[in-house]
Amino acid sequence: MATTYKMTYFNVRGLGEPIRYLLVYGGIDFEDKRIGFEQWPAMKSTTPYGKLPLMEIDGEQFHQSAAIARYIAKQLKLTGDDDIESMLCDIVVDTFSDFRSQMTSWFREKDEAIKEKKRGPLINETVPFYMERFEKELEKNNGYFVRGKLTWADFYVAAVVEVMEDMCKISCLDKYPNIKAHKEKIENIPQIKAYIEKRPKTPF
Ligand SMILES: N[C@@H](CCC(=O)N[C@@H](CS)C(=O)NCC(=O)O)C(=O)O
């Protein structure tokens, strides 16, 4: 019997989208279970660590989005050609996660005065710090993140960079043509393009 995949996440792109991109790219059939935020409090205690996304493979539950994405990527031979390339993929994803954490912690700040105060440094320091470096990586690697070949790091960054922009209403792409072109390249892969056209429209 074919392996079954069920991905449970909120009805947003967020941390679920890199996993969805990989499954779609690989032509892996999966149940894309999207729950409403109002359903979450009752469900939270039934999940391993009270967080989503949650992946069920043949009914067995797995959590942690990067681990899930890496697993799918391994099935699809998208983790590079050797252990060094595999580590390079992890480095890109982990570095991008560091960047994302700073953006999301700003987004979640409840005190409007603190949020306003931190907005300038986020736009003028954090975004350029990471984006300039990513821009150079793409130049060095011929338009991809790892050694000039398509890996899961490409799907991860392309999916999450847009989420961060939409969530924080801060532009990350305008001044960075390589990252913009890279995102468009991933979005133009036929499977991803078809998925984007039919996916639910969500705020981030
Ligand atoms: N490191 C975890 C983080 C998961 C996470 O923070 N999920 C958020 C949504 S993006 C969540 O479940 N929030 C609901 C909650 O904490 O109650 C992963 O990558 O899967």
The ligand as an SDF file (V2000), in Angstrom:
LIG
                    3D

 20 19  0  0  0  0  0  0  0  0999 V2000
   10.3120   24.8170   15.7590 N   0  0  0  0  0  0  0  0  0  0  0  0
    8.9400   24.5060   15.4720 C   0  0  0  0  0  0  0  0  0  0  0  0
    8.1180   25.7500   15.7410 C   0  0  0  0  0  0  0  0  0  0  0  0
    6.6350   25.4680   15.5710 C   0  0  0  0  0  0  0  0  0  0  0  0
    5.7880   26.6790   15.8880 C   0  0  0  0  0  0  0  0  0  0  0  0
    6.2410   27.6360   16.5370 O   0  0  0  0  0  0  0  0  0  0  0  0
    4.5370   26.6180   15.4430 N   0  0  0  0  0  0  0  0  0  0  0  0
    3.6100   27.6770   15.7100 C   0  0  0  0  0  0  0  0  0  0  0  0
    2.9720   28.1210   14.4070 C   0  0  0  0  0  0  0  0  0  0  0  0
    4.1470   28.7150   13.2490 S   0  0  0  0  0  0  0  0  0  0  0  0
    2.5140   27.1580   16.6220 C   0  0  0  0  0  0  0  0  0  0  0  0
    2.2030   25.9790   16.6490 O   0  0  0  0  0  0  0  0  0  0  0  0
    1.8710   28.0650   17.3700 N   0  0  0  0  0  0  0  0  0  0  0  0
    0.7740   27.7440   18.2250 C   0  0  0  0  0  0  0  0  0  0  0  0
    1.1440   27.6510   19.6720 C   0  0  0  0  0  0  0  0  0  0  0  0
    2.3170   27.8270   20.0390 O   0  0  0  0  0  0  0  0  0  0  0  0
    0.2150   27.4110   20.4540 O   0  0  0  0  0  0  0  0  0  0  0  0
    8.7950   24.0430   14.0120 C   0  0  0  0  0  0  0  0  0  0  0  0
    9.5970   24.4970   13.1820 O   0  0  0  0  0  0  0  0  0  0  0  0
    7.9160   23.2170   13.7110 O   0  0  0  0  0  0  0  0  0  0  0  0
  1  2  1  0
  2  3  1  0
  2 18  1  0
  3  4  1  0
  4  5  1  0
  5  6  2  0
  5  7  1  0
  7  8  1  0
  8  9  1  0
  8 11  1  0
  9 10  1  0
 11 12  2  0
 11 13  1  0
 13 14  1  0
 14 15  1  0
 15 16  2  0
 15 17  1  0
 18 19  2  0
 18 20  1  0
M  END
$$$$
